[in-house]
Amino acid sequence: MFIDKKLAEEIEREVQGIIPFYFNIMDDTGTILTCSDASRIGTKHAGTFLMVDQNLNELIVERENMYEGCTMGMIFSIRFSSKIVGFIGVRGVPAEIVGYGRIIQKMTELLVHEKFEAFRQEIDDHARELLVHQLVTGTSSDHMFDAKKELAKKGMDSNGKFTVAVLRFLSHYFTENDKEIDETKRKIARRYVVNYLLSNGMLVSDNKDQCVVISNHSRSFLLQRLRELLQHIEIQYQMRVIGAISNEMENYTGIPEGFSQAVATIRFIKSRGIEGLHYYDPTNLDFIVKQLPEMHKETLYQQMFSECTEEEIQEFRSFIVAYVACNGSLKVLSERYYLHKNTIQYKIKRIHKKTGKDIRRHDELMILYIAIL
């Protein structure tokens, strides 16, 4: 760990205005990184050589040029894990500046620790996101990657059941200012989601608008935990999140299929404007239709309604949806929608004439229903 020019400039900005003395910042080799005298930047501070040699915490410079190129003042070492990673030089009468110098020293060490923790967090996040990506894409067997070993490091059983969930953060901003606020809240909320799920023994990655969760837990357990999480997110951050949970897979090799199930469910509930958490349900007819390629759906639609006007298509769509909702019962249809039985029979005959399909036949009704969906 070392102090570079970027960090030195950040430290300078943090400290300026608090300490009423001139100071400069040096790296672990004694090279000056920030200084009011631009000509000194990039040069070596001779006093730091002695500090490194004797492992000193402070060095008093009692007079000008006591060490080559030094002004009167004090030099303080900056340490990380007991090792010297840089120096702070403060100009002035030593007795007057020692207190301020120690404040700068401690502030700088805190900033160094903070930057290191942020860097380590970034490395951990990247490694975890790479692991999740390899698992959900089925590339975990590539080259030197050992999925079982990597999962074990995360406290997960590669031979146990796996459930995959996808959480999608929904945007609701209307202006650029709203967008900026929303993105800041989203970033904080996503970090909370990651920390919460990791603490519950799950593997999670997150990107700009969604989190992918891999768990050894059952669907019901995962649903319960995610509900608690999303309730907190909604209350604390006023953010809407939808989620989908896959079937339970026998082992880690089923993770790609679980991910595909969760993604397909997310797309479906989002297209329908549905909120909340949902299980993958391949028996839902609307869901099945949503998975059909657009080209096939468009072809079926054109074949069924090629002889119909737009007005007729809208009329037939409403009637077919109502007919299915009433399970084909003309009595229920008549009572629920205030239609005379003769009107119902007339509509059935018109649909048959225009489409060639009789909705009283279950197979032909399904074709029409899928077409209008």
C-alpha positions as CSV (number, residue, x, y, z in Angstrom):
1,M,0.0,0.0,0.0
2,F,1.4,3.4,-0.9
3,I,0.4,7.0,-1.2
4,D,0.2,8.2,-4.9
5,K,-0.3,11.7,-6.3
6,K,-4.0,11.3,-6.6
7,L,-4.4,10.3,-2.9
8,A,-2.0,13.0,-1.8
9,E,-4.0,15.7,-3.6
10,E,-7.2,14.3,-1.9
11,I,-5.5,14.4,1.5
12,E,-4.4,18.0,0.8
13,R,-8.0,19.0,0.0
14,E,-9.3,17.4,3.2
15,V,-6.7,19.1,5.4
16,Q,-6.4,22.5,3.9
17,G,-8.3,25.1,5.8
18,I,-8.1,23.1,9.0
19,I,-4.4,23.4,9.6
20,P,-3.0,27.0,9.6
21,F,0.5,25.9,8.5
22,Y,2.2,25.0,5.2
23,F,2.6,21.2,4.7
24,N,3.6,18.8,1.9
25,I,2.9,15.2,1.3
26,M,5.5,12.5,0.3
27,D,5.3,8.9,-0.7
28,D,7.2,6.0,0.9
29,T,10.3,6.8,-1.0
30,G,10.3,10.4,0.2
31,T,9.3,11.8,-3.2
32,I,7.3,15.1,-2.8
33,L,3.8,14.7,-4.3
34,T,2.2,18.0,-3.2
35,C,3.9,21.2,-2.5
36,S,3.2,25.0,-2.8
37,D,6.6,25.3,-4.5
38,A,6.0,23.4,-7.7
39,S,9.7,23.1,-8.4
40,R,10.0,20.7,-5.4
41,I,7.4,18.3,-6.6
42,G,9.0,15.1,-7.7
43,T,12.2,15.7,-5.7
44,K,13.3,13.7,-2.7
45,H,13.0,15.0,0.9
46,A,16.4,14.1,2.5
47,G,15.0,13.9,6.0
48,T,12.8,10.9,5.1
49,F,15.8,8.7,4.4
50,L,16.8,9.0,8.1
51,M,13.3,8.2,9.2
52,V,13.1,5.0,7.1
53,D,16.6,3.9,8.2
54,Q,15.7,4.3,11.9
55,N,12.0,3.6,11.6
56,L,11.1,7.0,13.2
57,N,7.6,8.3,13.7
58,E,8.6,11.9,13.8
59,L,11.6,14.0,12.9
60,I,12.4,17.5,14.1
61,V,14.1,19.8,11.6
62,E,15.4,22.5,13.9
63,R,16.8,24.8,11.3
64,E,16.8,25.6,7.6
65,N,18.9,23.1,5.5
66,M,19.6,20.9,8.5
67,Y,19.0,18.2,5.9
68,E,19.5,18.9,2.3
69,G,16.7,20.9,0.8
70,C,14.7,20.9,4.1
71,T,13.0,23.9,5.8
72,M,12.5,24.3,9.5
73,G,9.6,22.2,10.8
74,M,8.7,18.6,11.4
75,I,8.3,15.4,9.3
76,F,5.7,12.8,10.4
77,S,5.6,9.2,9.0
78,I,2.3,7.8,7.7
79,R,1.9,4.2,8.6
80,F,-0.3,1.3,7.3
81,S,-0.1,-2.0,9.2
82,S,2.9,-0.6,11.1
83,K,4.8,0.0,7.8
84,I,5.8,3.5,6.6
85,V,3.8,4.3,3.4
86,G,4.4,8.0,3.2
87,F,5.3,11.3,5.0
88,I,3.8,14.6,6.0
89,G,6.2,17.6,6.2
90,V,5.0,20.7,8.2
91,R,6.8,24.0,8.0
92,G,7.2,26.2,11.2
93,V,8.7,26.3,14.7
94,P,8.6,22.6,15.9
95,A,7.1,23.5,19.3
96,E,4.2,25.3,17.6
97,I,3.4,22.9,14.9
98,V,3.8,19.5,16.6
99,G,0.2,19.3,17.7
100,Y,-1.2,20.2,14.2
101,G,1.3,17.8,12.6
102,R,0.0,14.9,14.6
103,I,-3.5,15.8,13.7
104,I,-2.6,15.7,10.0
105,Q,-0.7,12.5,10.6
106,K,-3.7,10.7,12.1
107,M,-6.2,12.1,9.5
108,T,-3.9,10.9,6.7
109,E,-3.6,7.5,8.2
110,L,-7.4,7.2,8.5
111,L,-7.8,8.3,4.8
112,V,-5.2,5.7,3.8
113,H,-7.1,3.0,5.7
114,E,-10.3,4.1,4.2
115,K,-8.9,4.0,0.6
116,F,-7.4,0.6,1.2
117,E,-10.8,-0.8,2.5
118,A,-12.6,0.7,-0.5
119,F,-10.0,-0.9,-2.8
120,R,-10.3,-4.3,-1.1
121,Q,-14.1,-4.0,-1.3
122,E,-13.8,-3.3,-5.0
123,I,-11.6,-6.3,-5.5
124,D,-13.9,-8.6,-3.5
125,D,-17.0,-7.3,-5.4
126,H,-15.3,-7.9,-8.8
127,A,-14.2,-11.4,-7.8
128,R,-17.7,-12.3,-6.6
129,E,-19.4,-10.8,-9.7
130,L,-17.0,-12.8,-11.9
131,L,-17.9,-16.0,-10.0
132,V,-21.6,-15.4,-10.3
133,H,-21.2,-14.6,-14.0
134,Q,-19.3,-17.9,-14.6
135,L,-21.9,-19.8,-12.7
136,V,-25.0,-18.4,-14.4
137,T,-23.5,-18.6,-17.9
138,G,-22.3,-22.1,-17.4
139,T,-18.7,-21.2,-18.1
140,S,-17.5,-22.3,-14.6
141,S,-15.7,-25.3,-16.2
142,D,-13.4,-23.1,-18.3
143,H,-9.6,-23.4,-18.0
144,M,-8.4,-23.2,-14.3
145,F,-11.7,-22.2,-12.7
146,D,-12.9,-24.8,-10.1
147,A,-16.6,-24.1,-9.3
148,K,-16.8,-26.5,-6.4
149,K,-13.7,-25.0,-4.8
150,E,-14.8,-21.4,-5.3
151,L,-18.3,-22.1,-3.9
152,A,-16.8,-23.8,-0.9
153,K,-14.8,-20.6,-0.3
154,K,-18.1,-18.7,-0.1
155,G,-19.5,-21.2,2.4
156,M,-21.8,-22.9,-0.2
157,D,-22.4,-26.6,-0.8
158,S,-21.8,-27.4,-4.5
159,N,-23.6,-30.7,-4.1
160,G,-26.7,-29.2,-2.5
161,K,-29.8,-27.7,-4.1
162,F,-29.5,-24.3,-5.6
163,T,-32.1,-21.6,-6.2
164,V,-31.5,-18.5,-8.3
165,A,-33.3,-15.1,-7.9
166,V,-33.1,-11.9,-9.9
167,L,-34.0,-8.5,-8.3
168,R,-34.7,-5.6,-10.6
169,F,-34.6,-2.0,-9.4
170,L,-37.3,0.1,-11.1
171,S,-36.6,3.8,-12.0
172,H,-39.2,6.4,-11.4
173,Y,-37.5,9.8,-12.1
174,F,-39.0,12.5,-14.2
175,T,-36.3,15.2,-14.3
176,E,-32.5,15.1,-14.5
177,N,-32.3,16.1,-10.8
178,D,-34.7,13.2,-10.0
179,K,-32.4,10.9,-12.0
180,E,-29.3,11.9,-10.1
181,I,-31.0,11.5,-6.7
182,D,-32.5,8.1,-7.8
183,E,-29.1,6.8,-9.0
184,T,-27.5,7.8,-5.6
185,K,-30.3,6.1,-3.6
186,R,-30.1,3.1,-5.9
187,K,-26.4,2.7,-5.3
188,I,-26.8,2.9,-1.5
189,A,-29.8,0.5,-1.7
190,R,-27.9,-2.0,-3.8
191,R,-25.0,-2.0,-1.3
192,Y,-27.5,-2.7,1.5
193,V,-29.0,-5.6,-0.6
194,V,-25.6,-7.1,-1.2
195,N,-24.5,-6.9,2.5
196,Y,-27.9,-8.3,3.7
197,L,-27.8,-11.3,1.3
198,L,-24.1,-12.1,2.0
199,S,-24.8,-12.1,5.7
200,N,-27.6,-14.6,5.1
201,G,-25.1,-17.0,3.4
202,M,-25.9,-16.3,-0.2
203,L,-23.8,-15.4,-3.2
204,V,-24.8,-12.1,-4.9
205,S,-23.6,-9.8,-7.6
206,D,-25.0,-6.5,-8.6
207,N,-24.8,-4.1,-11.5
208,K,-26.6,-0.9,-12.5
209,D,-30.2,-2.1,-12.2
210,Q,-30.4,-5.6,-10.9
211,C,-28.9,-8.1,-8.4
212,V,-28.4,-11.8,-9.1
213,V,-28.7,-14.1,-6.1
214,I,-27.5,-17.7,-5.8
215,S,-28.6,-19.6,-2.8
216,N,-28.5,-23.1,-1.3
217,H,-31.8,-22.3,0.4
218,S,-35.2,-23.5,-0.6
219,R,-37.6,-21.4,-2.7
220,S,-39.8,-20.7,0.3
221,F,-36.9,-19.7,2.5
222,L,-35.5,-17.4,-0.2
223,L,-38.9,-15.9,-0.8
224,Q,-39.3,-15.1,2.9
225,R,-35.8,-13.4,3.1
226,L,-36.3,-11.4,0.0
227,R,-39.7,-10.2,1.1
228,E,-38.2,-8.9,4.3
229,L,-35.4,-7.3,2.3
230,L,-37.6,-5.6,-0.2
231,Q,-40.0,-4.3,2.4
232,H,-37.1,-2.6,4.1
233,I,-35.8,-1.1,0.8
234,E,-39.3,0.2,0.0
235,I,-39.7,1.9,3.4
236,Q,-36.1,3.1,3.9
237,Y,-35.2,4.2,0.4
238,Q,-38.7,4.6,-1.3
239,M,-37.5,2.3,-4.1
240,R,-39.6,-0.2,-6.0
241,V,-38.0,-3.6,-6.6
242,I,-39.5,-6.6,-8.4
243,G,-38.0,-10.1,-8.1
244,A,-38.2,-13.6,-9.6
245,I,-37.2,-16.9,-8.0
246,S,-36.3,-20.0,-10.0
247,N,-37.2,-23.7,-9.3
248,E,-34.8,-25.5,-7.0
249,M,-31.9,-27.1,-8.9
250,E,-30.3,-30.4,-7.9
251,N,-26.7,-29.0,-7.8
252,Y,-24.6,-26.2,-9.1
253,T,-24.7,-27.4,-12.7
254,G,-28.3,-26.3,-12.8
255,I,-27.6,-22.7,-11.9
256,P,-27.6,-21.5,-15.6
257,E,-31.1,-23.0,-16.0
258,G,-32.2,-21.4,-12.8
259,F,-30.9,-18.0,-13.9
260,S,-32.7,-18.3,-17.3
261,Q,-36.0,-19.1,-15.4
262,A,-35.6,-16.1,-13.1
263,V,-34.7,-13.7,-16.0
264,A,-37.7,-15.0,-18.1
265,T,-40.0,-14.4,-15.1
266,I,-38.6,-10.9,-14.5
267,R,-39.2,-10.0,-18.2
268,F,-42.8,-11.3,-18.0
269,I,-43.9,-9.6,-14.8
270,K,-42.2,-6.3,-15.9
271,S,-44.0,-6.4,-19.3
272,R,-47.3,-7.0,-17.5
273,G,-46.7,-4.2,-14.9
274,I,-46.8,-6.7,-12.1
275,E,-44.9,-5.9,-8.9
276,G,-43.6,-7.9,-6.0
277,L,-41.8,-11.3,-5.8
278,H,-42.8,-14.2,-8.0
279,Y,-41.9,-17.8,-8.6
280,Y,-41.0,-19.2,-12.0
281,D,-44.3,-20.8,-13.2
282,P,-44.1,-22.5,-16.6
283,T,-47.7,-23.5,-16.4
284,N,-49.0,-19.9,-16.7
285,L,-50.4,-19.5,-20.2
286,D,-49.6,-15.8,-20.4
287,F,-46.0,-16.6,-19.4
288,I,-45.8,-19.4,-22.1
289,V,-47.0,-17.0,-24.7
290,K,-44.5,-14.3,-23.6
291,Q,-41.6,-16.8,-24.3
292,L,-42.6,-17.4,-27.9
293,P,-40.4,-15.7,-30.5
294,E,-41.9,-12.4,-31.7
295,M,-41.9,-13.6,-35.3
296,H,-44.1,-16.6,-34.4
297,K,-46.5,-14.6,-32.4
298,E,-46.8,-12.0,-35.2
299,T,-47.4,-14.8,-37.8
300,L,-50.1,-16.4,-35.7
301,Y,-51.8,-13.1,-35.1
302,Q,-51.8,-12.2,-38.8
303,Q,-53.2,-15.7,-39.7
304,M,-56.0,-15.5,-37.2
305,F,-57.2,-11.9,-37.9
306,S,-56.2,-11.2,-41.5
307,E,-59.9,-10.9,-42.5
308,C,-60.8,-8.6,-39.6
309,T,-60.8,-4.9,-39.3
310,E,-59.1,-3.2,-36.3
311,E,-62.5,-2.6,-34.7
312,E,-63.4,-6.3,-35.1
313,I,-60.1,-7.4,-33.6
314,Q,-60.7,-5.2,-30.5
315,E,-64.3,-6.5,-30.2
316,F,-63.2,-10.1,-30.6
317,R,-60.3,-9.7,-28.2
318,S,-62.6,-8.4,-25.4
319,F,-65.1,-11.2,-26.0
320,I,-62.6,-14.0,-26.1
321,V,-60.9,-12.8,-22.8
322,A,-64.3,-12.6,-21.2
323,Y,-65.3,-16.1,-22.5
324,V,-62.1,-17.6,-21.1
325,A,-62.6,-15.8,-17.8
326,C,-66.1,-17.4,-17.5
327,N,-64.7,-20.9,-18.5
328,G,-66.9,-21.0,-21.5
329,S,-70.2,-20.8,-19.6
330,L,-72.7,-18.8,-21.6
331,K,-74.9,-18.3,-18.5
332,V,-72.0,-16.8,-16.4
333,L,-71.0,-14.7,-19.4
334,S,-74.5,-13.4,-19.8
335,E,-74.9,-12.5,-16.1
336,R,-71.4,-11.1,-15.6
337,Y,-71.3,-8.9,-18.7
338,Y,-75.1,-8.2,-19.1
339,L,-75.2,-9.8,-22.5
340,H,-78.3,-11.5,-24.0
341,K,-77.7,-15.1,-25.0
342,N,-78.6,-14.4,-28.6
343,T,-75.9,-11.7,-28.6
344,I,-73.4,-14.1,-27.3
345,Q,-74.3,-16.7,-30.0
346,Y,-74.1,-14.0,-32.6
347,K,-70.6,-13.0,-31.5
348,I,-69.4,-16.7,-31.5
349,K,-70.7,-17.2,-35.1
350,R,-69.0,-13.9,-36.2
351,I,-65.7,-15.0,-34.8
352,H,-66.0,-18.3,-36.5
353,K,-66.8,-16.8,-39.8
354,K,-64.0,-14.2,-39.7
355,T,-61.2,-16.4,-38.2
356,G,-62.3,-20.0,-39.1
357,K,-62.1,-21.0,-35.5
358,D,-64.9,-22.0,-33.2
359,I,-64.3,-20.9,-29.7
360,R,-66.7,-23.7,-28.4
361,R,-63.9,-26.1,-29.3
362,H,-61.2,-26.0,-26.6
363,D,-58.2,-26.5,-29.0
364,E,-59.4,-23.7,-31.3
365,L,-60.2,-21.4,-28.4
366,M,-56.6,-21.8,-27.1
367,I,-55.2,-20.9,-30.5
368,L,-57.4,-17.7,-30.6
369,Y,-56.6,-16.9,-27.0
370,I,-52.8,-17.2,-27.6
371,A,-53.2,-15.1,-30.8
372,I,-54.8,-12.2,-28.9
373,L,-52.3,-12.4,-26.1
